[in-house]
């Protein structure tokens, strides 16, 4: 298979191998931790979850960091990225242990959310740093290939982590705390894996600085403005358009995620355990879609160009999502999960490639941090919209059609830009 050949080529680069190990451990831990949170918040038998409750949880976990996220990018361009991976994963391991203790103590929900919010905060630095560091470990000719395989491998790792979390939860007498502790152990493994990378290999090029707090705040704001101006320059207009398109696709994916959660919890299952099993199957099928995108995107983006491949992904989602979503039955929903896995991940790989190839290395950290923040805002906004549109059982034809229209608009706008 071509993907196996490409992976063998990339694995010849020692820096890529070691960065990939950090990503796999880190994102597998993310998958374990996120499933533990989902099962605790959504699928606990004693909780009667609503779309509004899911939206509120997403807002608590993600929205505050949509405000401070751009500042993380400027710090990433000042700190050595390898140190971010080391200390960031050590801190997440500690915070995950705190989350497990809070689960066992049955504390008020707000205290639990504060703990989970802290893990999410550190995650902003680690994920943005992984994307920003990738061009430092492969050459320009293999950047598209690396963007296809590395983030997708991380996503598959998160999917595998989710599956592992489901299995452990069943074995450990439905203990979400035990699952969280497993995530903590994997975060520790990610930190240890980062020690195999030379401290200066991943950049940035300038020496790390430690400004005073006031100077750091002013410098961060100024650096953010410079990063946005850098993105708005003519040679980087395609990157700006790709980011907008990917943000809107993330909005669509977020709205459909909330709908699937509600369908699995109430409409398509008889109890919370059956719903959790169905959700796990949907996550696995979506992961298969991510893998398919990793295989397909290098060839498709090479033939069409990354921008046109985004057009194809959005157009395919616009056509297939309503056809598969409107029946509101199990099999079409699972097929839709696969299709959206292919189209969303395919568009993301193309967007990552456009941004990385267009943005200067000294700006990559802040641009990818803004990219990450746009993801959060889109997901939280989608959850809020879904909460307004979804009935208690999750069946909403209006939401399905609205999402299809947005996908169609993305395809049309990107196609028009590509023809200019």
Helices and strands as residue ranges (DSSP letters): H 2-10, H 14-41, H 51-58, I 59-63, H 64-76, H 81-105, H 109-133, G 134-136, G 140-142, H 143-171, H 176-194, H 213-232, G 234-236, H 237-262, I 263-267, H 272-304, H 306-325, H 330-358, H 361-389, H 397-419
